[in-house]
């Protein structure tokens, strides 16, 4: 199957977490046939984590593991969609 890279990312899941005054967005997006899991800081607009998957299940499992690790590190969920 041909992978397309010119397609705009479509957000599938997005969580916003906070720790003190810091905010972090963790998201799953679909671009063509790829799924991307990312963590983006709000202040500096810097991606801390980006990983690509070719299957949705693996992407959602990775996102869940990332959120669990962040919660164990003291981050709290403040919004999701």
C-alpha positions as CSV (number, residue, x, y, z in Angstrom):
1,X,0.0,0.0,0.0
2,X,1.4,3.4,-0.9
3,X,2.1,5.8,1.9
4,X,1.0,9.4,1.3
5,X,2.8,12.3,3.0
6,X,0.9,15.3,1.4
7,X,-2.2,14.6,3.4
8,X,-2.9,17.0,6.4
9,X,-2.8,15.4,9.9
10,X,-6.2,14.6,11.4
11,X,-6.3,14.6,15.2
12,X,-7.9,11.5,16.7
13,X,-7.1,12.0,20.4
14,X,-5.6,14.8,22.4
15,X,-4.9,15.1,26.1
16,X,-3.6,18.2,27.9
17,X,-1.7,17.7,31.1
18,X,-0.3,20.0,33.7
19,X,2.4,20.0,36.4
20,X,2.7,23.2,38.2
21,X,2.5,26.0,35.6
22,X,3.8,23.7,32.8
23,X,1.3,22.4,30.1
24,X,1.9,19.5,27.8
25,X,-0.3,18.1,24.9
26,X,-0.1,14.5,24.0
27,X,-1.9,13.5,20.8
28,X,-2.6,10.8,18.3
29,X,-2.9,12.0,14.7
30,X,-3.5,10.2,11.4
31,X,-1.7,11.4,8.3
32,X,-2.6,9.2,5.3
33,X,-1.8,5.6,6.4
34,X,0.4,6.7,9.3
35,X,-0.5,7.3,13.0
36,X,1.7,9.7,15.0
37,X,1.9,9.9,18.8
38,X,3.5,13.1,20.0
39,X,4.0,15.2,23.1
40,X,4.3,19.0,22.7
41,X,5.2,21.6,25.3
42,X,3.0,24.7,25.4
43,X,5.5,27.3,26.4
44,X,8.3,26.7,24.0
45,X,6.1,24.8,21.4
46,X,8.7,22.0,21.3
47,X,8.0,18.4,20.5
48,X,9.4,16.2,23.3
49,X,8.3,12.9,21.8
50,X,7.3,11.8,18.3
51,X,6.7,8.2,17.2
52,X,5.1,6.9,14.0
53,X,3.0,3.8,13.6
54,X,1.4,2.0,10.7
55,X,-1.4,0.6,12.9
56,X,-3.9,2.5,15.0
57,X,-3.9,-0.1,17.9
58,X,-0.1,0.3,18.4
59,X,-0.5,4.1,18.3
60,X,-3.3,4.2,20.9
61,X,-1.4,1.7,23.2
62,X,1.7,3.9,22.9
63,X,-0.3,7.0,23.8
64,X,-1.9,5.3,26.8
65,X,1.6,4.2,28.1
66,X,2.9,7.7,27.6
67,X,0.0,9.2,29.6
68,X,0.5,6.6,32.4
69,X,4.2,7.4,32.6
70,X,3.5,11.2,32.8
71,X,0.9,10.7,35.5
72,X,3.4,8.6,37.5
73,X,5.8,11.6,37.1
74,X,3.3,14.0,38.7
75,X,1.4,15.3,35.6
76,X,-2.4,15.7,35.9
77,X,-4.9,15.5,33.1
78,X,-6.8,18.8,32.6
79,X,-8.5,18.3,29.2
80,X,-9.1,15.7,26.5
81,X,-10.9,15.3,23.3
